[in-house]
């Protein structure tokens, strides 16, 4: 029996949905309302790997305040908020978009990270998932530029 998906109420304003597609599973973090953020398995894995560092920053034990999840997705610690947001690349600069991100309270972020083990049970491929940036093709800059996960807007330019 296959699972069609799972929904977790993290708080009154935050729901996490795990949706299964054709040949893949995409954890989707959804705010109750029009804002929604879809993370690939690699981005979810990176978020969970960085969670200890993020939690140290939340507790004031680290001065680090920004983490890259890959593919222009960033986690930023603001005043009492964890901002998970995709940025658009314009020239050499990044400009934040307002409709592709979530603002989480510290409490919501902690609750979200408590689901890591449950998500890994529902999506067992997460346990052994090797991030693309650890692959042989990422040992040089051209390899990373040709990767749709790392360079989603311009990777086709490098595949000629």
VEXSEKOL-410337 format. One record per residue: residue number from 1; x, y, z of N, C-alpha, C in turn. Coordinates in steps of 0.001 Angstrom, whole numbers. Example, Ala and Ser with C-alpha at 12.3 -4.5 7.8 and 13.67 -1.06 7.14 Angstrom:
BEGIN
   pos       n_X       n_Y       n_Z      ca_X      ca_Y      ca_Z       c_X       c_Y       c_Z
     1     13190     -5690      7800     12300     -4500      7800     13200     -3300      7800
     2     12850     -2250      7080     13670     -1060      7140     12900        30      7870
END
This chain:
BEGIN
   pos       n_X       n_Y       n_Z      ca_X      ca_Y      ca_Z       c_X       c_Y       c_Z
     1       842     -1181         0         0         0         0       886      1243         0
     2       711      2089      -979      1515      3302     -1075       823      4461      -370
     3      1629      5307       233      1115      6497       903       972      7598      -136
     4      -154      8273      -137      -360      9372     -1088       277     10660      -606
     5       508     10758       672      1096     11957      1230       798     12018      2714
     6      1302     13030      3363      1077     13214      4790      1011     14704      5075
     7       233     15055      6094        92     16452      6495       349     16554      7994
     8      1147     17540      8379      1468     17774      9783      1139     19217     10128
     9       329     19408     11164        44     20748     11661      1155     21122     12636
    10      1941     22108     12251      3066     22535     13076      2614     23593     14073
    11      1770     24489     13622      1180     25511     14482      -150     25904     13850
    12      -806     26890     14438     -2093     27318     13881     -1945     27963     12510
    13      -734     28401     12167      -541     29068     10879       409     28332      9939
    14       889     27155     10336      1873     26460      9511      1546     24977      9401
    15      1514     24506      8174      1273     23096      7877      2404     22605      6995
    16      2871     21391      7244      3844     20766      6347      3147     19621      5652
    17      3244     19601      4339      2676     18512      3554      3805     17783      2846
    18      3716     16470      2832      4635     15664      2039      3796     15081       920
    19      4093     15498      -283      3331     15063     -1450      4194     14147     -2301
    20      3614     13067     -2769      4326     12127     -3621      3904     12358     -5056
    21      4883     12549     -5940      4609     12746     -7358      4735     11438     -8108
    22      4961     11526     -9401      5063     10337    -10246      6193      9421     -9786
    23      7418      9864     -9930      8569      9045     -9564      9374      9671     -8439
    24      8821     10653     -7772      9599     11359     -6770      8693     11833     -5649
    25      9301     12249     -4583      8575     12799     -3447      9134     14182     -3169
    26      8267     15125     -2942      8711     16485     -2666      8108     16943     -1345
    27      8926     17093      -299      8385     17698       909      7979     19138       612
    28      6790     19491       995      6276     20825       750      5931     21466      2080
    29      6527     22593      2362      6180     23335      3568      5165     24381      3157
    30      3998     24345      3778      2921     25226      3361      2401     26039      4536
    31      2339     27334      4375      1642     28187      5340       159     28128      5039
    32      -654     28128      6069     -2100     28182      5850     -2437     29546      5271
    33     -2689     29594      4007     -2942     30845      3302     -2285     30780      1945
    34     -2113     31916      1284     -1586     31910       -81       -83     31660      -190
    35       668     31842       886      2116     31663       814      2463     30187       910
    36      3413     29777        85      3797     28373        74      5230     28263      -412
    37      5917     27294       112      7303     27069      -272      7492     25582      -523
    38      7964     25234     -1709      8220     23844     -2057      9723     23621     -2051
    39     10152     22645     -1273     11565     22300     -1198     11788     20934     -1833
    40     12803     20837     -2688     13195     19538     -3233     13771     18699     -2100
    41     13938     17409     -2353     14532     16547     -1332     15913     17041      -926
    42     16697     17502     -1894     18042     17989     -1569     17993     19230      -688
    43     17060     20127      -970     16962     21347      -154     16453     21014      1256
    44     15493     20089      1346     15007     19666      2664     16154     19041      3460
    45     16921     18173      2808     18055     17516      3470     19068     18560      3947
    46     19362     19536      3113     20313     20592      3489     19773     21405      4669
    47     18470     21704      4661     17855     22439      5764     17995     21658      7065
    48     17738     20362      7019     17855     19567      8242     19312     19439      8685
    49     20242     19362      7729     21666     19310      8085     22126     20611      8739
    50     21590     21723      8296     21976     23034      8841     21177     23401     10091
    51     20196     22582     10463     19297     22954     11556     20024     23179     12882
    52     21047     22387     13184     21785     22595     14443     22446     23963     14463
    53     23043     24337     13353     23684     25648     13248     22642     26765     13333
    54     21502     26562     12688     20422     27556     12724     19890     27690     14149
    55     19706     26562     14834     19211     26604     16210     20208     27288     17144
    56     21503     27098     16910     22513     27812     17711     22394     29320     17509
    57     22139     29741     16277     21959     31175     16003     20697     31694     16683
    58     19638     30905     16660     18388     31297     17321     18622     31488     18819
    59     19428     30612     19405     19708     30680     20842     20757     31730     21188
    60     21282     32431     20179     22279     33463     20421     23675     32923     20661
    61     23917     31654     20326     25220     31028     20554     26094     31034     19305
    62     25597     31630     18245     26354     31717     16997     26008     33034     16323
    63     26995     33630     15673     26744     34888     14973     26377     34674     13514
    64     26458     33427     13049     26068     33135     11670     24584     33438     11514
    65     24207     34047     10376     22802     34431     10222     22216     34067      8864
    66     23010     33408      8002     22481     33052      6685     23098     31745      6203
    67     22250     30892      5604     22672     29605      5086     22066     29418      3706
    68     22840     28861      2793     22352     28590      1440     21911     27130      1366
    69     20700     26907       853     20184     25552       671     20422     25047      -745
    70     20967     25910     -1613     21180     25563     -3015     20052     26096     -3879
    71     20352     26302     -5137     19329     26746     -6080     18665     28056     -5718
    72     19423     28983     -5159     18959     30325     -4794     18020     30340     -3591
    73     17956     29253     -2820     17157     29230     -1598     18068     29524      -415
    74     17619     30416       460     18413     30822      1616     17572     30787      2880
    75     18239     30534      3999     17647     30660      5323     18356     31829      5980
    76     17583     32781      6481     18145     33965      7123     17476     34154      8476
    77     18281     34442      9487     17751     34753     10812     17546     36254     10888
    78     16308     36647     11106     15951     38055     11276     15533     38249     12729
    79     14977     39376     13076     14525     39626     14444     13409     38656     14814
    80     13750     37625     15576     12799     36620     16059     12088     35844     14956
    81     12663     35816     13768     12042     35147     12618     13103     34338     11873
    82     12690     33175     11373     13513     32397     10446     12873     32565      9074
    83     13603     33168      8164     13102     33445      6815     13702     32417      5858
    84     12852     31582      5262     13292     30613      4253     12741     31122      2936
    85     13635     31489      2022     13181     32234       851     14021     31927      -376
    86     13349     31884     -1525     14051     31796     -2803     14340     33213     -3270
    87     15515     33391     -3816     15890     34696     -4363     16003     34577     -5870
    88     15662     35630     -6541     15824     35671     -7994     17150     36311     -8324
    89     17807     35776     -9316     19080     36334     -9744     18816     37350    -10841
    90     19305     38558    -10626     19202     39624    -11617     20622     40112    -11858
    91     21181     39759    -13003     22584     40077    -13255     23442     39305    -12278
    92     24308     39998    -11592     25162     39353    -10593     24576     39462     -9185
    93     23461     40171     -9049     22869     40404     -7739     21656     39512     -7524
    94     21338     39275     -6253     20133     38550     -5886     19120     39542     -5339
    95     17883     39402     -5767     16806     40232     -5253     15774     39289     -4650
    96     15403     39505     -3418     14463     38611     -2757     13064     38772     -3335
    97     12378     37649     -3433     10986     37678     -3869     10100     37485     -2654
    98      8948     38083     -2665      8066     37995     -1508      7122     36805     -1571
    99      6907     36254     -2749      5913     35189     -2851      6505     33784     -2824
   100      7788     33645     -2721      8403     32325     -2658      9223     32195     -1389
   101      8569     32295      -278      9273     32169       984      8319     32105      2153
   102      8881     31738      3289      8117     31639      4524      8839     32375      5636
   103      8084     33002      6485      8611     33580      7715      8110     32708      8854
   104      9030     32063      9559      8665     31176     10655      9105     31781     11976
   105      8275     31634     12993      8730     31996     14332      9787     30974     14743
   106     10575     31320     15735     11569     30366     16221     10886     29078     16681
   107      9751     29223     17340      9000     28057     17814      8549     27178     16647
   108      8032     27798     15588      7606     27033     14410      8784     26302     13778
   109      9942     26958     13708     11115     26307     13126     11525     25095     13961
   110     11529     25249     15284     11879     24119     16149     10906     22958     15944
   111      9615     23272     15873      8600     22232     15653      8802     21553     14300
   112      9117     22333     13285      9359     21789     11948     10530     20811     11975
   113     11595     21164     12671     12776     20303     12713     12540     19034     13535
   114     11560     19062     14435     11215     17851     15189     10605     16779     14288
   115     10156     17167     13113      9554     16218     12170     10580     15493     11307
   116     11845     15826     11444     12880     15268     10568     12849     13742     10535
   117     12808     13097     11695     12816     11630     11730     11558     11040     11106
   118     10422     11669     11329      9171     11181     10740      9221     11305      9224
   119      9732     12434      8743      9844     12636      7293     10771     11583      6697
   120     11870     11270      7375     12790     10249      6867     12145      8865      6841
   121     11221      8596      7756     10501      7320      7724      9547      7264      6536
   122      8902      8389      6244      7970      8442      5114      8692      8496      3775
   123      9881      9087      3772     10672      9246      2550     12056      8632      2820
   124     12153      7301      2795     13400      6646      3193     14612      7008      2343
   125     14396      7445      1106     15547      7814       275     16291      9028       819
   126     15672      9784      1724     16354     10930      2335     17552     10503      3179
   127     17460      9337      3799     18511      8886      4709     19851      8788      3988
   128     19863      8218      2801     21110      8016      2054     21283      8988       897
   129     20461     10021       862     20538     10985      -240     21895     11680      -234
   130     22548     11622     -1352     23832     12304     -1512     23558     13609     -2252
   131     23851     14746     -1640     23598     16016     -2315     24380     16110     -3620
   132     23813     16785     -4588     24459     16903     -5894     25854     17514     -5772
   133     26028     18455     -4841     27315     19144     -4723     28418     18232     -4175
   134     28080     17029     -3728     29100     16070     -3314     29467     15113     -4448
   135     28838     15272     -5601     29106     14404     -6741     30383     14778     -7477
   136     30895     13824     -8252     32131     14038     -9009     32021     15200     -9987
   137     30823     15437    -10501     30667     16503    -11495     30687     17900    -10885
   138     30739     18010     -9566     30761     19318     -8911     32154     19696     -8394
   139     33171     18933     -8777     34521     19244     -8312     35110     20466     -8997
   140     34414     20965    -10012     34858     22202    -10651     33644     23098    -10858
   141     33884     24350    -11133     32810     25330    -11242     31874     25036    -12411
   142     32403     24535    -13520     31564     24232    -14684     30541     23155    -14332
   143     30961     22145    -13572     30038     21094    -13151     28879     21650    -12347
   144     29163     22558    -11431     28110     23178    -10627     27211     24070    -11480
   145     27798     24766    -12437     27002     25635    -13313     26067     24833    -14215
   146     26414     23563    -14495     25592     22717    -15351     24513     21962    -14570
   147     24423     22196    -13287     23495     21467    -12419     22174     22225    -12262
   148     21040     21591    -12579     19753     22269    -12428     19378     22544    -10972
   149     19939     21792    -10028     19654     22023     -8614     20408     23241     -8098
   150     21667     23388     -8506     22514     24488     -8027     22335     25774     -8828
   151     22043     25647    -10095     21971     26796    -11000     20692     26707    -11845
   152     19519     26768    -11197     18264     26475    -11898     17912     27417    -13046
   153     18359     28649    -12998     17979     29601    -14045     18887     29561    -15263
   154     20120     29103    -15091     21092     29224    -16182     21790     27922    -16559
   155     21409     26789    -15959     22161     25559    -16225     22101     25137    -17690
   156     21005     25434    -18381     20896     25065    -19798     21911     25809    -20660
   157     22311     27010    -20238     23311     27779    -20981     24657     27059    -21032
   158     24907     26169    -20072     26207     25499    -19958     26201     24093    -20550
   159     25066     23637    -21047     24961     22268    -21555     25212     22151    -23048
   160     25785     23144    -23657     26022     23119    -25108     27259     22351    -25464
END
